[in-house]
């Protein structure tokens, strides 16, 4: 970048930098309602999807990509506030091995369950107790690729955290990065499990659970849309509450010596199978 009108942050005690760094942890994100993204692709996707960009941060010495420079100017000219960081400060805000010199602060957005409608041909996803942010981000990316209408993040309550059955945070930097921008186009609904079950039943949405012990081979599933795929976590799988509520419990048959596969891989196999079936209805 040949010019920058943003003020320069030169030390780690600057309150502007401290605010940015606080968004790397869940407490800071919950307190402020904001989260961080970093990289040209992520910022560009956020703008494309009209995600609520609150502010930007840049490091001009590594922002050499012409498209990235144009993107930074576009945001600055649109009046989006921002700061310029010294290289060592910028690197503290990104896990990327090759930082790209532009990042942004976005406002978290949860779609309320009340008033949510399921169209007749829609496919939904509900996730419970996903532990790894990278797995969650990959699942969100797959959900976009299969045309999922929305993702339910299930737990004991609307702001569940630090509980055995809570899921990884969709706004975690590792989740955001693994989603490759798909996060910005998805409806995310955080709700208690019993509220989700009531919504599915009242909306006529079939619930399809996944488990290594499921009675039905996923290829044999014949389920009319609308439907929601239920995915449990890496360690616990689905809760008894969801297993009991499910209309179908499917399994992915294993060959060789392993008895299960990565949860993000399993979600991809099942989502593509259901999406392909529904395309033929």
N, C-alpha and C positions, 0 to 999 in steps of 0.2 A: 504494500500500500504506500503510495507516495504522499498521502496526506492523511491526517487523522485529527478530528475535532474533539475526540473524547479526551477527558482529563487523564493524566497518567497516575497510576497507583505504583508507588515505589517501595513500599515496605509492608511486611506481613501484619503489622498492627493497625493498618488502615481499616476503618470500620466497613468500608465497601468490600474489601477483600475478605474480611472475617465473615461477612454476610454470605458471600459466595461460597466460602469453604464450609459454612454450616449446612449448606444444602447437600453435602456429601453424606450426611447421616440422617436417619429417619426422624429423629427428634427435630432437627432443623426444618425438614420438609413439612412435618406435621404442624409445627409452630407457625411457619410462614405461609404455607399453602403453595409454595413454589418448588421447582426442581430444576436441575441443570442438564443441559445437553452440550455436546462438544463435537465439532467436526463439520465440514462443509455440507456433506450429504444430509446430516441430521438437521442442521439449521434450514437448509433448502427445503426439505420435506415438511418441516414445521410451517414454513411460510406458505408452501403450496397447499397444505391442508388447513390453512387459516387457524392454526393453533395460536393461543393467546401468548405472544412473545412479550414479555415484560421488559427485558433489557438484554444487552449483548456485552460480551467482553472479547477483546481482541489482543493479539500479539503480532504486530505487523512484520517482525523480522522473519517469521515462518509462514505468513499468509502470502505465499508467492503465486498461488493458483489464481488465474485471471477471473474465473467464475466466482471464486470465493471473495476476491476483492470487490467485484461488482455487487455481490450479495451484501457485503458489509456496507458499501456505499448506499445501496438501496434502503437498508434498514435505517442507516443514519439519516438519510434524506427524508425518510418517512417520520422522523421525529422519535424513533425508538432510543431511549437513553442507553448509555453504555460507558465503559471504562476501557482504558488501555493498560495492560499489565506488563510488567517486566517478565522476561523469559522464565526465570526461576519461579515466579508466582503463578504464571499460567500453567506450568507443568504440574503444580500441586493440585490443579483442578481437573486433571484428566488422567485416566489410566492408560491412554493410548501410547504406544511406543514411538509413534511419529505424530505428534500433535499438529493440527492443521491451522491453528492460529485464529480460529473463530469459535465462539460458543455463545450460548444464550440461556437466559432464565425464563422459564415458562410457568404459567399457573396450572396447578393440578386441576383436573376436571373429572368429577364422578357424575355419571348419568343417574338421576334418581330412579328408583324402582317404580315409584308411583307414576302411573300413566304410561309405562313402557308397554308397547304393543308388539305382538309377534305376528308377522304376516304369514299367510298360509304356506308359503314355500320356504320359510326362513330356517336357517341352521344357526344354533347358538352354542356357546361353550361355557362351561362352569368349571372353575379350578379351585381346588381345596388343598391347602397345606403344601404347596410347592416351595421347596426349601432354597433351591439355587436360583439366583437372579438370572444367570445365563440361560437356564432351562426355561424360565418364565418368558424371557425376551424372545427366545426361539419359538415358543408356542404362540406368542402374540403375532410374530411374523407369519407363521403358518396359518393362523386364523385369518389374516388379511388375504393370504393367497387362496384360501378356500371359500372366501365370500361369507365368512361368519358375520352375523348381524350384530353381535355384541358379546362381551365377555363378562361373566359374573365372577367376582373374586369373593369367595365365601369364607365366612368365619363366624365366631360367636356373636359379633356385633358389628355395627357400621364403622367403627374405628378400631377393629381388633388389631393387636400387635403383641408380640412376645407371648403368644399362647401356642399350645401344642398344635392347634388346628388352624392357625393363621397362615396365610400365604406370603411369599416373598413380595416385596413392595414393587409395583409396576413402575414407580418413579425412581427406583434405585439406578445409579449411573450404569451399572453393569447390565441391568435389564433394558434400559433405554438403548444402550449400545448394541446389544444382541438383537433387539427388535428391528434394527436397521431402518428406523423411521416409520414402521408400521404402527407404532404406538399412537401416533398423532391422528390416525384415521379411524381408530376403534372406539366404540362405545364401551366404557368400563363402568360396571355396576358393582359397588361394594355393598354387601348386605349379609344379614344373618342367614344361616342355612335354612331355618324353618320358613323365613320370609320368601326365600327363593323357591322352595318346594311349593308353597301356596301359590306363588305367581305362576309356576309351570302348570300346575293342575288347573287353576282358574283360567289360564290362557289356552288350554288344550295342547300343551307342548309335551311331547313324549320325552321321557328322560332315559338316556342310554348310558349306563355305567360301564366302566372299563376295569377289569381286574384279571390277573393271571388265573384266578379260579372261576372266571365267568363261565356259565353253562353253555353259552352260544358262541360258536366260531363267528368272528366278525364278518366273514364273507357270507354267512347265512342270514345275517340281519336283514329283515324286511320291515322297515318302519317308515310310515308316511310322514312327511314334514307337516307342520313344524316340529322340530326336535332339538334337544340340547344334549351335547356330549358332556359327560361328567368325568373329569380327570382328577385323580388323587395324587398325593405327593410321593416323593421318592422313597421315603421310609415307611410311612403309615398307610399309603393307599387311601381309598375312600373311607370315610367314616361310616359306622353302622347306620347312622341316620340316612345317609344318601343311598347306601346299598338297599335298605328297606324301601325307600321311596322309588327306586329306579323301576321303570317298566321293563327294561331289558338289561341283562348283565352279559357283556361280551368279553371274549379273550382273543389275544393274538397268539396262534399256535407257535411254539418254539421248536426249532430243530437244533441238533447239536447238544452241547452240554449246559448251556445257559438256561435259566428258568424265567428270565424277564429281560426287557430292554429298557433303555433310557426313556424317561417319561416324555421328553420332548419328541423323541422318535415315535413313541407309541401314539402320542396325540396327532402327529402328522399322518401316520398310517390310517388312523380311524377317521380323521377329518376328511382326508381326500376320498376315502371309500364312501363316506356318507354324502359328501358333496357330489361325487360322480353318480351315485344312485339317485339323488334328488334331481339332478339335471335331466334324468329320463322320465320323471313323473309327468 
